């Protein structure tokens, strides 16, 4: 029994460690910049793993968080699209300059970062199988402190719930 329990604990530890990369850098899909986790040390980082580029629910979710985001100055919000570079470039080519500035989305080509964070996949979306919509909250120390996995496209962590969670985790 002890051996089984030890093996199970090692498996849980391995999965936990695999789900929180120490650092990563993602390139902007809508501009020329990039984001690195190490640059955000001391702040919370909300990673929003979105669905496909053409997803209108994803864009509404992104805009809602961006409009309200100034009320959480200690949180950096990063919105990630899992599409191929070609799909992202095609989508960006359809946006005008104002739209590009309002839509700070980063590239996660072929969902590599989603896989590194063990985001569950298997969600059927417009004839494709993709990762579920997920928000991962990284604490000021760089470690994952909260995760919300949506059950479907409309099931997202609202800005208000994110703000509540940050307030809860910020208490001494």
TILO-530685 format. One record per residue (C-alpha): residue in one letter; x negated, y, z negated. Coordinates in steps of 0.25 Angstrom, whole numbers, padded with zeros to 4 digits, always signed. Each point is the difference from the previous one (the first is absolute). Layout:
% residues N
AXYZ/...
% end
This chain:
% residues 172
X+0000+0000+0000/X-0012+0009-0004/X-0006-0002+0014/X+0013+0003+0007/X+0002+0013-0008/X-0014+0004+0003/X+0001-0002+0015/X+0013+0008+0000/X-0006+0011-0007/X-0012+0001+0009/X+0010-0001+0012/X+0008+0012-0006/X-0013+0008-0002/X-0005-0003+0014/X+0013+0005+0006/X+0000+0012-0009/X-0014+0004+0004/X+0003-0002+0015/X+0012+0009-0001/X-0008+0012-0004/X-0012+0004+0009/X-0010+0009-0007/X-0001+0010+0011/X+0005+0001+0014/X+0001+0011+0011/X+0011+0002+0010/X+0001+0009+0012/X+0011+0010+0002/X+0010-0004+0011/X+0004+0014+0002/X-0013+0008-0001/X-0015-0001-0001/X-0001-0002-0015/X-0002-0012-0009/X+0003-0005-0014/X-0009-0007-0009/X+0005-0006-0013/X-0013+0004-0008/X+0002+0015+0004/X+0013-0001-0008/X-0006-0004-0013/X+0007+0006-0012/X+0014+0001+0007/X+0011-0010+0003/X+0000-0005+0014/X+0014-0005+0006/X-0003-0009+0012/X+0013-0001+0008/X-0001-0012+0009/X+0010+0003+0011/X+0006-0009+0011/X-0002+0003+0015/X-0004+0013+0006/X+0014+0003+0006/X+0008-0003-0013/X+0009+0012-0003/X+0002-0005-0014/X-0015+0001-0003/X-0001+0014+0006/X+0012+0004-0009/X-0007-0006-0012/X-0013+0007+0003/X+0006+0013+0002/X+0008+0000-0013/X-0013-0004-0008/X-0008+0011+0007/X+0011+0011-0002/X+0001-0003-0015/X-0015-0004-0001/X-0004+0014-0005/X+0007-0003-0013/X-0010-0011-0003/X-0014+0007+0001/X-0007-0012-0006/X+0005-0010+0010/X-0006-0002+0014/X+0010-0006+0010/X-0005-0009+0011/X+0009-0005+0011/X-0005-0012+0008/X+0005-0005+0013/X-0004-0015+0004/X+0000+0001+0015/X-0011-0002+0009/X-0008+0013+0004/X+0007+0000+0014/X+0014+0000-0006/X-0004+0011-0010/X-0006+0008+0011/X+0012-0001+0009/X+0009+0004-0012/X-0009+0012-0003/X+0001+0004+0015/X+0015+0002-0002/X-0001+0010-0011/X-0002+0015+0001/X-0010+0008-0008/X+0010+0004-0011/X+0005-0015-0001/X-0015-0004-0001/X-0002+0009-0012/X+0012-0004-0007/X-0003-0015+0001/X-0013-0003-0007/X-0001-0015+0003/X-0013-0009+0000/X-0004-0012+0008/X+0000-0014-0005/X-0003-0007+0013/X+0006-0014+0000/X+0004+0002-0014/X-0015-0003-0005/X+0002+0008-0013/X+0014-0006-0002/X-0007-0014+0000/X-0011+0005-0009/X+0011+0005-0010/X+0008-0014+0001/X+0012+0008+0005/X+0010-0011+0003/X+0004-0003+0015/X+0011-0007+0007/X+0010+0011+0001/X+0007-0001+0013/X+0001+0014+0007/X+0004+0003+0014/X-0004-0013+0005/X-0014+0000-0007/X-0004-0006-0013/X-0007+0011-0009/X-0004+0003-0014/X+0011+0004-0010/X+0001+0015-0003/X-0008+0002-0013/X-0006+0011-0008/X-0012-0003-0008/X-0004+0010-0011/X-0015+0001-0003/X-0004+0006-0014/X-0010+0011-0002/X-0010-0011-0003/X+0001-0006+0014/X+0008-0012-0005/X+0014-0004+0004/X+0010+0004-0010/X+0014-0003+0006/X+0006-0006+0013/X+0013+0001+0006/X+0004-0010+0011/X+0013+0003+0008/X+0009-0011+0004/X+0004+0006+0013/X-0003+0013+0008/X+0009+0009-0008/X-0005-0005-0013/X-0011+0010-0003/X-0006+0006-0013/X+0007+0014+0000/X-0008+0012-0004/X+0007+0001-0013/X-0003-0014-0004/X-0015+0003+0004/X+0000+0013-0009/X+0007-0008-0011/X-0011-0011+0000/X-0011+0010+0001/X+0005+0008-0012/X+0001-0014-0008/X-0014-0004+0004/X-0005+0014-0004/X+0004+0000-0014/X-0011-0001-0010/
% end
